[in-house]
Amino acid sequence: MSNSLLQPLSPTTTDNLPAGGLDPERFDPLEVWYPVHYIADLDKSQLTRFTLLERDLVLWWDKNEQTWRAFEDQCPHRLAPLSEGRVNEAGWLECPYHGWAFSGTGKCESIPQQVPEGKAETSPRACVNSLPTTVRQGLLFVYPGQPENAAKTQVPIVDVLEENTEGWVCLNTFRDLPYDALTLMENVLDSSHIPYTHHRTVGNRANVAPVELEIVESGKWGFKGLWQEGPRKGTLGKQDTTFIAPGLMWHDLTSKQFGRTLTVVYATPIRKGECRLFARFPFKFSSKLPGLFLKLTPRWYSHLGQNNVLEDDQIFLHHQERYLEQKGGTDNFTKAFYLPTKADIFVFQLRSWVKQYCAELFPGKTLPPPLPKEALLDRYHSHTKHCGSCRPALKNLQRLRLGVVIATALIWSLLSLSVLFPGDISHITVIIANVAVLLGGGIWFGLGKLEKQFYQGREIPPRNIAS
């Protein structure tokens, strides 16, 4: 069967192939399902471009089959990017260059330039390369490997969310990060950095204590670990950690005070030195009030706070991986890193896994030159413009600022009239108008500070602000 004629997978597809292929000594990063977008952030009326493992894709909604599709972002005619096209009236993806149109399986349905009796669209060369897709736990997954393996390969999901679906309250965010997927995985597996790196956001230096980690089981599939004491000096209970190769991990923590909390991270490789993070925070609270509060919090507002946390370590991770590359990368990590405590066991296990199973995502590739701080702290291009919540929130905020300007200008005009016709306007009216102008200016300024948070992060992280 041609890979251009694949149907999307059902969530109930039977799995019988391990991720990474059948070779017991090598993990093939192509033979894996990768999340590429939250469904909540995809617009069925628009085409969405995404790069997976240096391969440009276009994601689109096939209304005829009621499913999401992932095509290679190249028209077979003249290699124009299909993501610049549209979905036409027939529900086919139409190339912007010459109007060639493709149905959901990748089959060419129309070549407008040929004569009526022409049959060029029946050639296999007229088909677009289509990748298998499936939707699980609110995420669109794409399979970049051999398409015949897709239906047999397990989709990496958080199994505990499937066991008991009642009562979970979940916060989701994503961001395109300026460092490798492996660097992201290494960072989020390392709980010991939180009190220092995230001091005053989600951590506190006062909670620092020895971190005694242990590996419970491991294999080509990944590993499971345990922190018996757990965070905050053992006040919250033990924490279980699961790493599903090559790009999913979660911490699982249950405490009497707060209930059950998961920290879930997917690292989807875009290209060398860039990945997309999908972070999920499922909660099962011991009382209903915290869950109700989270449900009432606007998603865009949560994203602003979560971006603050991501930026706590964004800059030094960008440079850290370049220093490691200069010292030989994963092949030489035991000499490049000094890992004397059990707090680094998960980091050691991850790097050892990559080395043991030859699982480098971009073998032979080198990192691009380092970016300036302004680019590293960019939020608009790495999150806002792709987010189905933040993008409209930003537009509404800009409209609100404009409305405040217009309203303040009208009030200012009223004040001008009080100068021209002092007997017709009372002193109380003038005082109220002055207060309104000052208030309008304050609101405009405050909304401007909020608007900036959709574009750029803070230059100085909270941990470095003097008390």
C-alpha positions in Angstrom: 0.0 0.0 0.0 1.4 3.5 -0.9 2.0 5.8 2.0 0.0 8.4 0.1 -3.2 6.4 0.5 -3.2 5.9 4.3 -6.3 6.3 6.4 -6.0 7.9 9.9 -5.9 5.5 12.8 -8.7 4.7 15.2 -7.9 5.3 18.9 -8.7 1.6 19.3 -6.0 0.3 16.9 -4.3 -2.9 18.2 -0.6 -2.3 19.1 2.0 -5.0 18.7 5.2 -3.2 17.7 7.6 -1.5 20.1 8.3 2.2 19.5 11.7 2.6 17.9 11.6 -0.5 15.7 12.4 -4.2 16.2 16.2 -3.9 16.3 17.0 -4.6 20.0 20.2 -2.6 19.9 19.0 0.5 18.1 16.1 2.9 18.7 14.9 4.3 15.4 13.5 7.8 16.1 11.3 7.7 13.0 9.3 4.7 14.2 7.5 6.7 16.9 4.3 8.6 17.2 4.9 12.3 18.0 2.4 14.9 19.2 2.4 18.0 16.9 -0.5 20.0 18.2 -3.3 20.3 20.8 -6.6 19.8 19.0 -7.9 22.8 20.9 -5.4 25.0 19.1 -6.1 23.8 15.6 -8.5 25.7 13.4 -10.5 23.5 11.0 -10.8 26.3 8.5 -7.1 27.0 8.3 -3.9 25.1 7.2 -1.3 24.7 9.9 2.4 24.3 9.2 4.7 22.2 11.4 8.2 20.9 11.1 8.9 17.4 12.5 12.4 16.0 12.5 13.4 18.6 9.9 10.4 17.5 7.7 7.9 20.3 6.8 4.3 19.2 7.2 0.9 20.8 6.6 -1.9 19.8 9.0 -5.5 20.2 7.8 -9.0 19.1 8.5 -10.5 16.7 6.0 -14.2 17.5 6.2 -15.1 14.7 3.9 -13.7 12.1 6.2 -14.0 14.2 9.4 -10.4 13.7 10.4 -7.1 15.5 10.7 -4.5 14.9 8.0 -0.7 15.5 7.8 0.8 15.9 4.4 4.4 16.6 3.4 4.4 20.3 2.7 5.3 20.0 -1.0 3.2 19.9 -4.0 4.5 17.1 -6.3 4.1 19.4 -9.3 6.6 22.2 -8.6 7.3 21.7 -4.9 5.3 24.7 -3.7 4.4 24.6 0.0 0.8 23.4 0.3 0.5 25.2 3.6 0.2 28.4 1.6 -2.9 27.0 -0.2 -6.4 26.4 1.0 -9.1 23.7 1.4 -11.4 24.2 -1.6 -15.1 23.8 -1.9 -14.8 20.1 -2.6 -13.0 19.6 0.7 -9.6 19.0 -1.1 -6.3 20.6 -0.3 -5.5 23.0 -3.1 -2.0 24.0 -4.1 -1.6 27.9 -4.2 0.7 27.8 -7.3 -1.4 26.0 -10.0 -4.4 24.7 -8.2 -3.7 21.0 -8.1 -6.0 19.5 -5.6 -5.6 16.5 -3.3 -8.1 14.5 -1.3 -7.5 13.4 2.2 -5.5 10.2 1.3 -3.0 12.3 -0.7 -4.5 11.3 -4.1 -4.4 14.0 -6.8 -8.0 14.7 -7.8 -7.6 17.7 -10.1 -5.0 19.2 -12.5 -6.7 22.3 -13.9 -4.1 22.8 -16.7 -4.7 19.5 -18.5 -7.2 18.8 -21.3 -10.5 17.2 -20.2 -9.5 13.7 -21.4 -6.1 13.9 -19.6 -5.3 11.4 -16.9 -2.1 12.8 -15.4 -3.6 12.8 -11.9 -3.8 9.0 -11.9 0.0 8.7 -11.8 1.6 7.8 -8.4 3.9 10.8 -9.0 0.9 13.1 -8.7 0.2 12.0 -5.1 1.2 13.9 -2.0 3.1 12.0 0.7 0.7 11.6 3.6 1.7 10.6 7.1 -0.5 8.5 9.5 -2.3 10.6 12.1 -4.3 9.8 15.2 -5.8 11.8 18.1 -5.3 10.7 21.7 -5.8 12.6 25.0 -6.5 15.9 23.2 -3.3 15.7 21.0 -2.8 15.2 17.3 -0.1 12.6 16.8 1.9 12.0 13.5 3.9 9.0 12.6 7.0 9.8 10.4 8.3 6.2 10.0 7.2 3.4 7.7 3.5 3.9 7.3 2.7 0.2 7.5 4.1 0.2 11.1 1.9 3.0 12.3 -1.1 0.9 13.2 1.0 -1.6 15.1 3.0 0.9 17.1 1.8 2.1 20.5 0.9 5.8 20.8 2.8 7.3 23.8 0.1 8.4 26.2 -0.1 8.8 30.0 -1.7 5.5 30.9 -2.9 6.6 34.4 -5.2 9.1 32.8 -6.9 6.3 31.0 -7.4 4.1 34.0 -9.7 6.5 35.9 -10.9 9.4 33.8 -13.2 10.9 36.5 -12.1 13.8 38.6 -9.0 15.0 36.6 -8.6 18.7 36.1 -5.9 19.4 33.5 -3.9 22.5 32.6 -2.2 22.3 29.2 0.4 24.5 27.5 3.0 24.3 24.7 5.9 26.3 23.4 8.6 26.0 20.7 11.9 26.0 22.6 15.3 27.0 21.4 17.1 23.8 22.4 17.0 20.1 21.6 14.2 17.7 22.6 16.9 15.7 24.5 17.9 18.7 26.5 14.3 19.4 27.4 13.8 15.7 28.5 16.9 15.9 30.6 15.8 19.1 32.3 12.3 18.0 33.2 13.5 14.6 34.5 15.7 16.5 36.9 13.6 17.5 39.9 16.6 18.7 41.9 16.9 22.0 39.9 13.4 23.3 40.8 14.1 25.0 44.2 17.0 27.0 42.6 16.1 27.6 39.0 12.4 28.2 39.7 12.8 30.0 43.0 9.8 32.4 43.4 7.8 30.9 40.6 7.2 27.2 41.4 10.2 26.6 43.7 11.8 27.8 46.9 15.4 27.6 47.9 14.3 26.9 51.5 13.1 23.4 50.3 16.5 22.2 49.2 17.5 18.8 50.5 19.3 15.7 49.3 17.6 14.0 46.4 18.0 10.3 46.5 16.7 8.9 43.2 16.6 5.3 42.1 15.9 3.4 38.9 13.2 0.8 39.3 13.2 -0.8 35.8 14.6 0.1 32.4 14.9 -1.0 28.8 14.8 0.1 25.2 11.3 1.4 25.9 12.6 3.9 28.6 12.7 3.6 32.4 10.8 4.1 35.6 12.3 5.7 38.7 11.4 6.6 42.2 12.1 9.4 44.7 11.1 7.8 47.9 11.2 10.9 50.1 9.8 13.2 47.4 9.8 17.0 47.1 9.7 19.7 49.8 11.8 17.7 52.2 9.4 14.8 52.1 6.3 16.7 53.2 4.4 15.7 50.0 5.2 11.9 49.8 7.1 9.8 47.3 7.3 10.7 43.6 7.2 8.2 40.8 8.8 9.1 37.4 8.2 7.4 34.1 10.2 8.0 30.9 8.7 6.6 27.6 11.3 6.8 24.9 12.1 9.0 23.2 10.1 12.1 24.3 7.6 11.6 27.0 8.0 11.7 30.8 5.8 12.3 33.8 6.2 12.7 37.5 3.4 11.2 39.6 2.9 12.6 43.2 0.1 11.9 45.6 -0.1 13.8 48.9 -2.8 14.0 51.6 -2.8 17.8 51.5 -3.3 18.3 47.7 -4.4 15.0 46.2 -2.8 13.5 43.1 -0.7 15.7 40.8 1.0 14.7 37.5 3.7 16.7 35.7 3.6 15.5 32.1 6.0 16.7 29.3 6.3 15.7 25.7 9.4 16.8 23.7 8.7 16.8 20.0 11.9 17.4 17.9 11.5 20.1 15.2 15.2 20.3 14.1 18.6 20.3 15.7 18.5 22.9 18.5 14.7 23.3 18.5 11.7 21.3 19.8 8.1 21.8 20.8 7.2 21.2 24.4 3.7 20.0 25.3 3.2 20.3 29.1 0.2 18.9 30.9 -0.7 19.2 34.5 -3.5 16.8 35.5 -4.8 17.2 39.1 -7.0 15.2 41.3 -7.6 17.4 44.3 -8.7 16.2 47.7 -11.3 19.0 47.8 -13.5 20.5 45.0 -12.6 24.2 45.5 -9.1 24.1 43.8 -10.4 22.3 40.8 -13.2 24.8 40.4 -10.8 27.6 40.6 -8.6 26.1 37.9 -11.6 25.5 35.6 -12.6 29.2 36.0 -9.1 30.5 35.2 -8.9 31.6 31.5 -6.5 29.4 29.6 -4.6 32.3 28.2 -4.0 33.6 31.7 -2.5 30.3 32.8 -0.3 30.3 29.7 1.2 33.6 30.7 2.2 32.2 34.1 3.5 28.9 32.5 5.6 30.9 30.1 7.2 32.7 33.0 8.2 29.3 34.5 9.6 28.0 31.1 11.8 31.1 30.8 13.4 30.5 34.2 15.8 28.0 32.5 15.4 28.8 28.8 18.5 30.9 28.4 21.1 28.7 30.2 19.7 25.5 28.6 20.3 27.1 25.2 23.9 27.7 26.0 24.4 24.5 28.2 23.8 22.1 25.3 26.3 24.0 23.1 29.0 23.6 25.8 28.2 19.9 26.0 28.5 19.6 22.2 31.9 21.2 22.3 33.0 18.6 24.9 31.8 15.6 22.8 28.0 15.4 23.4 26.3 12.3 24.7 29.2 10.1 23.6 31.3 11.9 26.2 28.8 13.0 28.7 30.3 11.1 31.7 33.5 13.2 31.2 31.7 16.4 30.3 29.3 16.2 33.3 30.3 15.7 36.9 27.5 13.7 38.4 28.5 12.8 42.0 25.1 12.5 43.7 21.9 10.4 43.3 20.0 13.5 42.3 21.5 13.0 38.8 20.6 9.4 38.3 17.7 10.1 35.9 20.0 12.4 33.8 22.6 9.7 33.8 20.1 7.1 32.8 18.7 9.2 30.0 22.1 9.9 28.4 23.1 6.3 28.9 19.9 5.2 27.1 20.6 7.5 24.1 24.2 6.1 23.9 23.2 2.5 24.4 20.5 2.5 21.7 22.1 4.9 19.2 19.1 7.1 19.6 20.5 10.5 18.6 17.7 12.4 16.8 20.0 14.2 14.4 23.3 12.2 14.1 26.1 14.2 12.5 24.3 17.5 12.8 25.6 20.4 14.9 23.8 23.1 16.8 23.2 26.5 15.1 24.9 29.6 16.5 23.5 30.8 19.8 20.6 33.2 19.7 20.6 36.6 21.4 18.6 37.0 24.7 15.7 38.9 23.0 15.1 35.9 20.6 15.4 33.4 23.4 12.6 35.3 25.3 10.3 35.6 22.3 6.8 34.5 23.2 4.8 35.6 20.2 6.4 33.4 17.5 7.1 30.5 19.9 3.6 30.4 21.4 1.0 33.2 21.1 0.4 33.1 17.3 0.0 29.3 17.4 -2.3 29.2 20.5 -6.1 29.1 20.1 -6.5 30.9 23.4 -3.7 33.5 23.5 -4.0 34.7 20.0 -7.7 35.8 20.3 -7.0 37.1 23.8 -4.3 39.3 22.5 -6.6 40.7 19.7 -9.3 41.4 22.3 -6.8 43.1 24.6 -5.7 45.3 21.7 -9.3 46.2 20.9 -9.9 47.1 24.6 -6.8 49.4 24.7 -8.1 51.1 21.6 -11.5 51.5 23.2 -9.9 53.1 26.3 -8.1 55.5 24.1 -11.3 56.6 22.3 -13.2 56.9 25.5 -10.5 58.9 27.1 -10.3 61.2 24.1 -14.0 61.8 24.3 -13.7 62.8 27.9 -10.8 65.0 27.1 -12.9 66.8 24.6 -15.5 67.4 27.3 -12.8 69.0 29.4 -11.9 71.2 26.5 -15.5 72.4 26.3 -15.3 73.3 30.0 -12.7 75.8 29.1 -14.6 77.3 26.2 -18.0 77.3 28.0 -17.2 77.5 31.7 -20.7 78.4 32.7 -22.4 75.5 31.0 -20.5 72.7 32.8 -20.4 72.1 36.6 -17.3 71.8 38.6 -18.3 68.3 39.7 -18.5 67.3 36.0 -15.0 68.7 35.4 -13.6 66.9 38.4 -15.2 63.6 37.4 -13.8 64.1 33.8 -10.3 64.7 35.1 -10.4 61.6 37.3 -11.8 59.6 34.3 -8.9 60.8 32.1 -6.3 59.8 34.7 -8.1 56.5 35.2 -8.2 55.9 31.5 -4.5 56.6 31.2 -3.8 54.2 34.0 -5.9 51.4 32.5 -4.3 52.0 29.1 -0.8 51.7 30.6 -1.7 48.6 32.6 -3.2 46.9 29.6 0.0 47.7 27.7 2.1 45.9 30.3 -0.2 42.9 30.0 -0.1 43.0 26.2 3.7 42.9 26.3 3.6 39.6 28.1 2.1 38.0 24.9 5.2 39.1 23.0 8.2 38.9 25.3 9.4 37.3 28.5 11.1 38.9 31.5 14.8 39.6 31.1 15.6 39.0 34.8 14.2 35.8 36.3 12.5 36.1 39.7 15.2 34.1 41.4 17.7 36.9 40.5 15.6 39.8 41.8 17.0 41.2 45.0 14.8 40.8 48.0 
